[in-house]
Structure formats: structure tokens, C-alpha cells
Amino acid sequence: MSAKLDYQWHLRQVMATRGMFSTTDLRPLLAERGIDLSPSQVYRLVVDKPERLSLRTLVALMDVLDCRMEELVEPVAAGVPQRRRAAQGAKAGESDLGALRPRRARIVRDQG
């Protein structure tokens, strides 16, 4: 039986290492390369893991960010939780995006 595969999408991390922290920075650079996406499409491309992505868009992203495909898409075994993958050890020099996100506030009722 073959292993089931999934992938991790690292566009946001690659953008951050290139000093791009806003999705609006990406849209005109893609347009220069003939990729015309709406602001909401660019936002979803950066924030969510795309289920479908044209090769033209992928090549344009690699050109804009001066990166390789392996930096944007990381194949992983399906069903392995994110925390377990992190515990198995991240590659040297990779940052954890979760450390950049604020933690959700937790409201605790006073028992007194």
C-alpha cells in the first residue's frame, strides 16, 4: 500500500523572509508577470493552502520571490499532525509562523 501524501504551503513564510508582510505587496508583482488575481484571490493564496494552483501562477510566484518550488511546497505524509512534524525537527533556518501570530484571549470567570 502506498503512503498518502499531503503538502505544506509556505508562501507566507517565504514572503516574510523577503520582507513582504502584506498580501497587497504581491498583487502588482504578479500582474507584471501576467497573473491577474483579485485582492481576495491573492489573500486566499497567501493565507490558505491552495487546492488548485496553475503552473503559471506557481512560476510567477517563484520569479517574484526568487525562490525554488521546494521552498513554497513541502510534501508531507498525510495524517501527521502539524505539532508532530514540528517535534520531528524543522529544517535549520526555518521559522515557525505560529510564533508570529497573537494568541487567542481566554476569559476565565472569577470563582469568588
Contacts in CASP RR format, 6 or more apart in sequence:
PFRMAT RR
TARGET T0000
AUTHOR 0000-0000-0000
METHOD contacts of the structure
MODEL  1
MSAKLDYQWHLRQVMATRGMFSTTDLRPLLAERGIDLSPSQVYRLVVDKP
ERLSLRTLVALMDVLDCRMEELVEPVAAGVPQRRRAAQGAKAGESDLGAL
RPRRARIVRDQG
3 77 0 8 1.000
3 78 0 8 1.000
4 77 0 8 1.000
4 78 0 8 1.000
4 79 0 8 1.000
5 75 0 8 1.000
5 76 0 8 1.000
5 77 0 8 1.000
5 78 0 8 1.000
6 75 0 8 1.000
6 76 0 8 1.000
6 77 0 8 1.000
6 78 0 8 1.000
6 79 0 8 1.000
7 49 0 8 1.000
7 73 0 8 1.000
7 74 0 8 1.000
7 75 0 8 1.000
7 76 0 8 1.000
8 49 0 8 1.000
8 73 0 8 1.000
8 74 0 8 1.000
8 76 0 8 1.000
8 85 0 8 1.000
9 48 0 8 1.000
9 49 0 8 1.000
9 50 0 8 1.000
9 72 0 8 1.000
9 73 0 8 1.000
10 71 0 8 1.000
10 72 0 8 1.000
10 73 0 8 1.000
10 74 0 8 1.000
11 45 0 8 1.000
11 46 0 8 1.000
11 61 0 8 1.000
11 72 0 8 1.000
12 46 0 8 1.000
12 47 0 8 1.000
12 97 0 8 1.000
13 94 0 8 1.000
13 95 0 8 1.000
13 97 0 8 1.000
14 65 0 8 1.000
14 67 0 8 1.000
14 71 0 8 1.000
14 72 0 8 1.000
15 21 0 8 1.000
15 25 0 8 1.000
15 26 0 8 1.000
15 46 0 8 1.000
15 65 0 8 1.000
16 95 0 8 1.000
16 97 0 8 1.000
16 100 0 8 1.000
17 95 0 8 1.000
18 65 0 8 1.000
18 66 0 8 1.000
20 26 0 8 1.000
20 65 0 8 1.000
23 39 0 8 1.000
23 42 0 8 1.000
23 43 0 8 1.000
23 45 0 8 1.000
23 46 0 8 1.000
23 47 0 8 1.000
24 39 0 8 1.000
24 42 0 8 1.000
26 42 0 8 1.000
26 45 0 8 1.000
26 46 0 8 1.000
26 64 0 8 1.000
27 37 0 8 1.000
27 39 0 8 1.000
27 42 0 8 1.000
29 64 0 8 1.000
30 36 0 8 1.000
30 37 0 8 1.000
30 42 0 8 1.000
30 57 0 8 1.000
30 60 0 8 1.000
30 61 0 8 1.000
30 64 0 8 1.000
33 60 0 8 1.000
33 63 0 8 1.000
33 64 0 8 1.000
34 56 0 8 1.000
34 60 0 8 1.000
35 56 0 8 1.000
35 57 0 8 1.000
35 60 0 8 1.000
37 45 0 8 1.000
37 57 0 8 1.000
44 50 0 8 1.000
45 53 0 8 1.000
45 57 0 8 1.000
58 69 0 8 1.000
58 72 0 8 1.000
61 67 0 8 1.000
61 72 0 8 1.000
62 68 0 8 1.000
62 69 0 8 1.000
62 72 0 8 1.000
65 71 0 8 1.000
65 72 0 8 1.000
76 85 0 8 1.000
86 96 0 8 1.000
90 96 0 8 1.000
END
